Amino acid sequence: MATVTELPELLDETKAGNYFVSNYPPYSLWTEDHAAEAHAVLDRPPARLSPLGIYIHIPFCRKRCHFCYFKVYTDKNSTEVEAYMDAVVEEYKLYAAKPFIGGRKPTFIYFGGGTPSYISSTQLGKTVERMKQALSWDLAQEVAFECEPGTITEGKLRVIKDIGVTRLSLGIENFNDEILKANGRAHASKEIGAAYHNARAVGFDQINIDLIAGMVGETPQNWKDCVAKTVAMAPESVTIYQMEVPYNTTIFKEMKVFGNDIAPVASWKTKREWVAYAFAELEKAGYTIASAYTAVKDPTKTKFLYRDLLWQGADMVGLGVASFSHVQGTHFQNDHDFDSYRARVGRGELPIYRALTPTGEERMIREFVLQFKLGHVERAYFRQKFGVDINERFEPGFEAIKREGFITVTEDGPRLNRDGLLQVDRLLHTFFKPEHRVARKV
């Protein structure tokens, strides 16, 4: 087990590359050679009835943000959008008929993108109605829906609420027009207030606001203003990410043109300081810090089932181009080409592109590193589920992080302090198997 001090020296500047850990083992190990493993688990009844989730990828946007690395399109016409949504429904039907369902219905549904609110109210209503006919959502405890403020009207919000959405996530990111423009955002500041007001007017009682710390052009004073405006709006939850610059972003392409090694965004130290400030202000306003990225007003009412269940090994089927899935321990991803995805579904074929079935130890590590993003991990959970004592299994890693002053290990399990929580993604590589560690310049 390597220690934190054996990882590359922490570099303050933001350089290109992925920083946040979203899964394990690394995606680079998912291959076409393993795709048959995904088909095999889908054709097998579940050994245990774990929660089932559905992720619906809506890959359309008005503009592509300069920091975006997702599979999105800004050039599709209404006919192409309609055909894509038809393919999503047909893909859902294919899954609904597979043995792995085992009589289950979705516990959580997540509309992500892209921009789910980009599609028309008619397209959205028709898509959801047809999906529910194939496999009912009547037991769903959470339906989350991402919105770009400039794409929603009061009428569309009523449709979004009518389909059963329980949490609306507003991708505000920043309140300053110059910064929004510099980062390629499609909405303007004047659309933010209207979107939030209309969401309240139609009855949404769970609204999440997304912010990004360290965007191009961000300043200390503007960040404080953004935090103050967020607190004043009083959403039920706030999600804050620190700006990263993956390789397939517009920002990175411009860096290459000018031969720049350092991204034109705030340093990691600065971003951590800004998130720390935001968390402190939110706590003053009565919020609770629920993870490395999230603050909630009332933890008894505001839950993130999509996050928590997925981090506990739940099954999740990802619908749409390039979507990711996790079923009975096997990871897989859909075809990442728009036309090929539609064609394969049109032939009645699941559009699986690559897959990987982790070992039992790797599944345990996956749940551990993901749950560590909450700031604490329950020792009893891993004893019961995996027969592993994490205090013993990960002791060398804990000791290394303890030397940096970020962690306390108790009888209940490890707990990060605020400084550790704000850089948890850097620390997670300590717990990877040696062959999976990636030298990240963060």
N, C-alpha and C positions, 0 to 999 in steps of 0.2 A: 504494500500500500504506500503510494507516494504521499508526501506531505505537501502542504501548501508552499512551504519554502523551497520545494524541489520544482515547483512550476516556474515558468518564466517570470522574471521580475515585472512587477506591476508597472505598466507604462501609463502615464496620466493622459496623454493625448488620445483622442478618438481616432482610430484608424479603421480602414475598411475590414469588413468581416462580420459574421454573426456573433453576437455576444450572449444573447439570452438562450438558455437551455430549455427547449420545449418538449424533448422526448429523449428516450434512451432505449437501446443503443443508438449511436449516431445514424442519421439518415444515409450517410455514405455507404453503409452496409446493406441497405435495402436494395435488392437487385431483381432484375427480370427473371433470373434463374430460380428465384424463390416464389414466383407468382403462384405456382401450383399449390403452395402451402395455404395461401389465402382461400383458394377455391375449396380446398379440402376441409377447412374449419367451417366454412359456410354450409357445406353439405353434411355437417355432423351436428346432431342435437347437442345442446349445451350440457356440459357436465354439472354445472350449477347455474341457477338462474340469477346471474348478476344483473344489475340495472342496464337498461338499453337506452342509448342516446342516438340522436340523429343530428348531423351537421349538414346544413344546406348551403353550398357555396354559390353565391350570386356574384359573378366576376365582372360586373359592369360598373363603370364609373363615368362621371362627367369629365374628369381630368385624372391623370395619373400623378399622384404625389411624388415629389422628387426623392422621398425616402422610402417609397413603397417597394417591397420585394415580392408581393403576392402575385398570383396569376390573375391579372385583370385586363379588361379590354375597354377602350374608349371609342372604338370605331364600328361597333355593331349596330345595325339598323333594327327597327322594331320587328321585322320578320325573323331575323336571326335570334333576337332575344326570345321571341315567342317559341321558336324551334328548340332553343336551349332549355327553356323551362319545361317544354314537353318531354325532352330527354331526361330531365331530372325526375319527373313523375314516373316515367317508364323504368328508370333505374331503381327507384324506390319500390315499384311493383315487383321487380326481379328479386330484390332482397326480401320483400315481405313473403315470398313463396318459398324461401329457403329453410331447411331444417334448423339452422342455428337460432332462428327466432324462438322456437320452443314455446309458442303460446304467449310470448311476452309482448307488451306494448311499450312504446317509448316513455321513459321517465323524464327525459329532458330533450329539448329541441333547441338548436342554435342556428339562427340565420346570420351568416357571416359573408365577408366579401374581400375585395370589391365593396359594393354599396348595395345592400339588400333593398334599401328604400329607393333605389334608382328605378326599379321596374314599376309599371303602372299598377294602380289599384285593382284593375280588372285582371291583369296577369297574376298578381299576388293571390287574389281571392280564388281564382280558378285553380291555380296550382295547389293551394292548400286543401281545397275541397276534394280534389281528385286524390291527393295523398291520403287524406283521412279515410277515404273510401277503401283504399288498399290495405291500410293498417291504421286503426283508430289511434287518435291522440287523447282519448278521453281520460287516461290515467296520468297524463303528463303533469308533473309538478312545477315545471319551469319551461317557459318558452321565451328565449331571449332574441332580440332583434336589433341589429346595428343600423344606425341612421346617419346620413350626412345632412346637416341642418338645412342646406339649400334645396334638398329634394323632397321635403315633406310639407304637406299642407294639412289643414285641419281635417279635410275629407279623407286624405290618405291615412292619417293617423287613426281615424275611426275604423277604417278597414283593418289596419294593423291590430288594433285592439280587438276587433270582432273575430279575428282568426284565432284568438287565444293568447296573444303575447302578454307575458307577465312582467317582463323587464325591458324597457327601452334604453338602448345605449347610444347616447349622442356623441359622435366623434367631433368634438369641438377642437381639441388639440391646443388651440391658442385663441385669444380674444383680439389680437392685434392684426389689423388688415395688412400691414406691410409684411409682417412675419408669415401670415397665412399665404400671401402671394409669393413670397420668396421660397416657400417650401412646396409650392404647387397645389395648395389646397383649393378646391373648387368653390367653397362657400366664403362669404364675407361676414364680418362681425355683426352686421345688422340682422342677419338671418338667424343668429343664435338665439336671441331673446324671443323672437317670434316662434321658433321651433319649440322652445321650452314652454312658453306660455300655452301654445296650442296642445302640447302633450298633456299638460295639467288640465286643460279645459275639457279634453275628451275623457279624462278619468284615469290616466296612468298614475299609479301611486308608487311605482318602483322605477325611478329614472336614474341611470348611471351617466356620469360625465367623464369622458376620456380627455386626458391632457398628456402632452409630451414635454418633458423637461430637456432643454438643450437644443431646440430646433435652430435652424439657420437664422441668424439675426437676433436670437433671444438675448435679452439683457437682464441684469438682476432686478431692476425696478419693474420692468414689464412682467417678469415672472411673479413678483409680489402682487402686481395688479391682477394677473390671471387667477392667482390663488384667492385673492380677496373677492373677486367676482364669482368664483365658484362657490365659496362659502356663503355669499349673499344669496345665491340661487337655491341653496339648501337641497341638493339632490339626495336621494337615499344612499347613493354610493358614488365614489370617485375612484377612477383608475388612472394611475400615473406611470408612464413608461419613460425610461431614460433613452434618449435618442441613440440608436445604433445605425451604422451605414453598411448594410450588406453589399456584396459585390454586384448584384444585379439591379442596382438602383441608379437613378439619373445622377445623383450626387457623385457616386463612384465613377461613373463614366466621365463626368466633367473633371474629376480629380485626375484621371488617366490622361486626358487631353492636355492638361496643364502640368503634368508630371508631379502632382502633389501627393505626398505620402500621408499628410495629416488632413482629416476631414474638416470642413469649415463649420464645425459645431463645437459646443462647449466641451471642455475636458471632462473625464469621468469624475474627477474630484469635484468639479463645479456642479455637475449634474446630481451627484449624491447630496451635495449641500443644498441644492434647490429642492430635491424631493424631501430631504429632512425638514426643511423649512415648511413645505406644504403640509407634511404629516403633522408637524407641531401645531400649525394654525388650525388644521382640521380637528385635532384633538382638543384644542381650546374651545372649538365650536360644538364639542360633544361627540365627535366621531371616534370610532375604534379602528385601529390599524389591524387589518385582517390578513394581510399578506405583504410581500415585498412590493406590491403594486397597488394595493386596494385599501380604501378606508370606507367604512360603513357607518351610517348614522345609528342604526339599531340592529345589532347582530341577531336579535331574536326574531326579527322580521325579514331582514335582507340576507338571503342565502345565495351562494353561487354553486348550484348543483352541477352545472356543466363542468366547472373546475374541479370541485371536490370529488365527485364520482369518477371522473376520468383519471384523476390522480390516485384513485384507489383501485384502479384496474377495471373499471366498468367497460362494457362493450360500447363502441360508438361506430356507427356507419356514416362515412362522409360521402355525400352526394355531390356530383358536379365535377367539372374539369379539375384535375390535379388534387382533388380532395384526399385527405388522409383518414384512415380507419384503423380501429383496433378491435379485434374480435377473438375471444377465447385465447388471448395471449399472443396472437399473431398481428403484426403491423402490416398495413399495405396502403398503397397510394394509387389513385386513378391515373389514367392516361392524361398527359399534360398538354395535348394538342386539341384545340377546340373542335376542329372538324372530325378528327379521328375519334374523339370521345363520343360525339353525336352519332357517328356512323356505327360504332360498335354497339351502342345501346339500341340503335335502330335495328340491328340484326338480332336483338334479343340476347345480347352478350354482356356480361358484367365487364366494365372497362378497366379492369385491374392491370396496372402497369408493372409494379415492383412490390416486393414484400420481404418480410423477415420474421422468423419465429425465434424470439430470444430464449435462452436457457432459463431454468427456474431461478438461478442466481441473478441473471440479468433482469428478470421481471421484478425481483425484490429490489435491486438497485434502482430501477426505474421509479418505483413507487417511493422509495426513500428520497431520491434527489428532488422529485417533483413536490412531495409533501414538505420538504425542507424549506420551500419557498413560502410556506405559511409562517416560518420563523421558529417552529417547534415540530418535533416528531414524537409520536407516542410509542414508547417502547413496547407496551402491552399489545398494540396492534400488530407489530411485526412478529412478536412471539406467537401470537395466536394464528396468524395467517401463514407465516413462512417458517415458523419454528426457529427464528433467528433472534438472538439478543443483539440489538444494534449497538448497545453500549460497548459490547465486547468486539463485535464484528468490525466496527468503524473506529475503534479506539485510537489508532495512529492518526487518522484524519482529524478526529476531535482534538487530540493533543496539539496538532499543528495549528489548528484554528484558534485554540485556546492561547497559544503563544502570541498570536496576533491580537488577542484581547477581545474576541468577538463572540465567545460561546461559553455557556455554562452547561455542564452535564450532570443531571440529577437521576434519582431512581426512576423517574417517569420518562426520561429521555433527554436529548439535547435541546437547548434553547438558545437562539441567537439574540444578541442585543441589537439595538437599532443600527449601529454602525455595520454590524455583520449582515443584517437583513438587507441593507441598502446595496450590498455588493454580493448577495448570495449566489448569483449566477457565476461569478468568478470562482467562488469557493467550491461549487458543486463538482468540478472536475477532480477534486481530491478523492472523491468516492467512486469514480469510474474505474473499471478494470484497466490495467496498464495499457493494453492494446487499443483502448478506446479514448485515451486522453488526447486532447487536441491542444496544441500550444496556441493560445489565443492572446493576442495583444490587446489588452483592455486598459 
